[in-house]
Amino acid sequence: MSATVAMILTLAVGTYAFRLAGPLLHDRVALPPRVQELLSAGAIVLLVALLVTGALTEGGGFAGWARPAGVLVAGVLAWRRAPFPVVVLGAAGVTAVLRAMGVA
């Protein structure tokens, strides 16, 4: 077995064990409400950071204005509770039109 396969299997087992720990320890570990609030806020901050990084950068530099505009349109459509296919097609359409017009 190569080192790569061993590493993948180790990570797979660790991930499964980590996910299994939640349901198994749910009744044994109680977090204070303040810690639960901080964990929720931390998850939101991490998701927003991932969104911003993915929307604004490509290859270590600025991705251009078309992609952030598409993400903005998707955000507005999702906020307005549009169906998911409409959100995706709206974002892709805005991005495609802007790129066709020469907006990088």
LINWOUR-V466528 format. One record per helix or strand of 3 or more residues. SS is the DSSP state (hx for helix, st for strand). FROM is the first residue (numbers start at 0). TO is the last residue. Records with the same first field share a line. If there is no record, write none. Layout:
# LINWOUR-V466528
SS = FROM-TO  FROM-TO
This chain:
# LINWOUR-V466528
hx = 2-24  32-55  64-78  83-99
